[in-house]
């Protein structure tokens, strides 16, 4: 394997890559978060790189795996996930080009990546999953033809509340999928 990348070098690779099958660092974090929180996704690495994993340098693959492990460790140690977006002096940027939208796209990509590992297939938890993932779904922009999702997206107060709930929703989702209660 090539020399291990530092975390900053990994982020630089993701953000500077011109390969169409490489997500930027923020969307990659969303994707990795969903793979840790949700149902097991055995082929997550191939899905992340759209089946082009063989073209990715081995030190990048290693860095991605280590990053995913760190996200999992945060949750297992009952720490909130460090999200790659937040408010600045002007508040939270919710524009289509914002980090929270990119992160949500990555999250939703992983969430719906494999029908064999459907997050909604358990009747006992499907409603909870729907409520807890709604902010990410709305912010990702999927469902452009769904009038309810469009209305939520256009309600500034509601979208801010949804964005603010992501951190706690992630913890709840993790517990929902990874505990027997």
N, C-alpha and C positions, 0 to 999 in steps of 0.2 A: 504494500500500500504506500501511496505517496505520503509525504509528511502531513501530520494531522493539522487541520485548520483551527485557528482560534475562532471564537464565536464571531468576532468582528469580521474576520476574513470570510467566514461562511455567509454572513449577511451581505457583505460586499459582492460575493459571487452571485447570490440570488438576485440582488438588486441590479447588478450590472449585466447579467446574462441576457443575450439576445435570442436565445433558444425559445421558441414558441411554447415548448412544453415545460418550462421552468417558471414557477410562480415567483413573485417577488417575496421578500422576507416576511412582510406583514400577512399576505395571503397564505404563505407556507405555515406561519404560526397558527392561523385559524384552522388550516387543514390538519396539522399535527394535533392541535387541541381536540378536535372532533374525534380523531382516531384513538386518543387516550380516553376520552370521556365516554364515548358511545359504545355500541356493540363492537365486538372484535372484528377487525378488518384485516384478515391475514395477508392480503395482497396490497396493503396500503402504499408501499414504496413504489410499486409499478403504477398504481393509480395516480400517485402524486406526480410522477414524471411521464404520465400518459403512455406507458409501455416502452419508454425510451431510456430506462434505467441504465442499460449497458453503455450509453453514450455519456453518462455523468461520471466525472472523475471520482475515484474511490474515496478520496479524502472528503469530498462533498457528501457522499453517501454516509460515510462514517459520522460526519458532523451533524447531518440530519437525524441520524439514529440517536446520537448523544443528546441532541436538542429535545427530541421526543421523550427520551428517558427523563430529562430534567423536568419537563412539564408533568409527566406522570408522578415523579417524586414530589413535586409541589403539592399535588392533590392528595397523594397517599400520606403526606405529612400534615394534612389538613391546613395547608397554606393556600391563600387565594392565588390563582394564576396571575402572573405578571403579564398584563395585556399590553400590546405594542401600540396603544393609542390612549388618548386621554384628553382632558380639557386643557386648554391654554387660557390666557387672559381673556380671550374672546369667547370662551366656551368650547363645546365639542363640535368639531367640524363634521357635519352630516351630509356634505355634498357628495355627489356621485364619485368623485375622485379621491375621497377621504380614506384615511387608514382604516377607520371602523368599517367602511363599506368593503374595502379589499379584504380585511380580516373575515368579515361575514361571508363573503363569496368563497373564500378558502374553506371555511367551516362547513358551509352548506354543500360544497363540492364533495367533501368527505362523507358527510351525513347521508347523501343520496348516491354514493359511489357504487354500491353493490346491493342489488335487490335481495340477494341471499342473506344479507345482514341488515335487514330493514329495522330501523329504530322504532317503527310503529306497529310491529307485528304482534305485540303482547297486548291483548285487550285490557289487562289490568293497569297498564302504564301508558297506553297510547295517548290518552287525553293529557296526562301530565307532560309527556314528551312534547306534544303539540304546543302547549302553553309555554313551556320553558325554552323551546327553540323558536318561537314566534319572532322575537326581536332579531335574531340572526337571519331568519327567512325574509322578514320585511326589509331589513337593511341591505341584504344582498341584492335586492332588486328582482329576484325571480317572481314569477306570477304577474307579469306586466298586464296580463289580460284579466286578472282577478280584481274586480272593483273594490272588494273589501281590503285587499292588500294595498291597492293604490291609494285608497282613502286613508289608511293608516300611515302610509309613507308621506302623504301630504299634510298630515296633522302634526305640526311642529312640536306641540306639547307632548303628544303621545309618543312620538318617535324619540324624544329626549328621555322620557320615562323608560322606554324600552331599552335604549342604549345604556342607561344607568343600571338596569337590572341584569345586564349580561354577566357580570362577575359572579353574582350570587346564583344566577341560573346555572352557570357552569358547575358550580359545586353541587347543586341539587341534582343535575343530570348525572354527574359522576356517582353520587350516592344511589340514585335510582338504578343505574346500570351495574353497579359494583358492590351492592350490599344485598343481603337476603331478607331485609326487613319488609 
